[in-house]
Amino acid sequence: MAAEHGAKHLLLLSRRGEDAPGATELTAELAALGTKATITACDTA
């Protein structure tokens, strides 16, 4: 995982963005590793 290798900031994309199931928990886990996460809604189709 990038956070475990020292990533300072991750941009995470999903169709539902912050409303995706588990997004809040994932952001908290990454913060505990010292990584800021930005979760953004994006349709890559």
C-alpha positions as MATLAB code, in Angstrom:
seq = 'MAAEHGAKHLLLLSRRGEDAPGATELTAELAALGTKATITACDTA';
ca = [
       0.000    0.000    0.000;
       1.297    3.447   -0.881;
       0.587    4.792    2.614;
       2.833    2.153    4.159;
       5.634    3.298    1.858;
       5.435    6.949    2.917;
       2.865    8.492    0.577;
       1.855   11.887    1.976;
      -1.364   12.275    0.008;
      -3.581    9.914   -1.957;
      -6.362   10.815   -4.372;
      -8.967    8.045   -4.351;
     -11.635    7.965   -7.053;
     -14.929    6.108   -7.075;
     -18.351    6.617   -8.551;
     -19.841    7.472   -5.148;
     -16.881    9.380   -3.718;
     -17.142   10.011    0.007;
     -20.575    8.333    0.034;
     -19.031    4.947   -0.850;
     -19.332    2.281    1.842;
     -16.214    2.239    4.014;
     -14.862    5.579    2.753;
     -14.865    7.169    6.197;
     -13.116    4.189    7.748;
     -10.517    4.078    4.970;
      -9.766    7.779    5.394;
      -9.254    7.219    9.131;
      -6.964    4.222    8.543;
      -4.847    6.192    6.103;
      -4.666    9.153    8.479;
      -3.370    6.803   11.190;
      -0.543    5.897    8.787;
       0.206    9.596    8.233;
      -1.372    9.829    4.794;
      -3.985   12.408    3.826;
      -6.677   10.978    1.555;
      -8.955   12.915   -0.751;
     -11.916   10.870   -1.921;
     -13.628   12.216   -5.018;
     -16.637   11.061   -7.024;
     -15.648   10.366  -10.618;
     -17.148    8.337  -13.434;
     -14.222    7.013  -15.429;
     -16.407    5.564  -18.191;
];
